[in-house]
Amino acid sequence: MSDFDTLLKHLESLDSRDRPLANVITDLDTYHRDHAADLPPRLAHFLERRSYGKALAFLRGEKENMPPGGCSGH
């Protein structure tokens, strides 16, 4: 499993609600802290701002499905 696969799994857990929300957010914060220097800048920005829907769309290559907001250009 690649690092992005791990991140994708954490992000998808938010939608599936198969784990307690607090645990998923803790895992995402830890992932960001441990990998921020190696992440694409835009993905690091989304994780820092806890824009998890945008991070998920970014990882899936779904720019057209990026939730609206200040940093998505919508």
N, C-alpha and C positions, 0 to 999 in steps of 0.2 A: 504494500500500500504506500503510495507516494504521500508527501506532505500535503499536497493539495487534496488528495483523496480524504485524508484525515479532516482537513478543514471543511470539505464538502459534506462529510458525514455529520460534523457538528452543526453546520448550518441547516442541513435537512432535518435534523432533530428538532429544530425550532418549529417547523411546519407539522411534522408528524406527532409532536408532543409525546414521543415515546420515552422521554426522560424528563425529570423535573427541570423546569426552566432555569432555575438558579444554577443548577449543575452545568447546563449547557453554556450559559453565559460565562461562568467561571472557566470552563474549558476553552471558550473562544478568547477570553481575555488572556489566558495563559498561552494559547497558541500565538496570539498576536505579539505578546511580550517576547516569546522565544524565537520568533521568526521574522519580526518586523524588518530587519535589515536585509533580508533575502527576498522579500515580497515585492511584486511590482508596486510602484508608488501608489497607484490608484487603489489597488486592493488593500494596501496598508492603511490608506486614508479611510476607506469604508469601515474597516475593522476598528480603527481608532475611534471613529465617530459612532460606532455600533450601528452602522447602516447595513444590517445583515441581509436585507432583501437585495440591496445593490451588490453586496459582495457575492451573493449566490448567483445573481444574474451575470455578473462579471465572470465568475468561474465557469458558468455554463455557456458563455459566449452569446448571451441573449441580450444584446444591447437594446433591442427594441422592447424588451420586457422590463427594463430597468425602472424601478419605481421612481416617480417624480420627486424632485427635491433640489435643493440648492446646488449640490455638487454633481448632479447628473445632467445638467444643462437643459432641464425642462422647466 
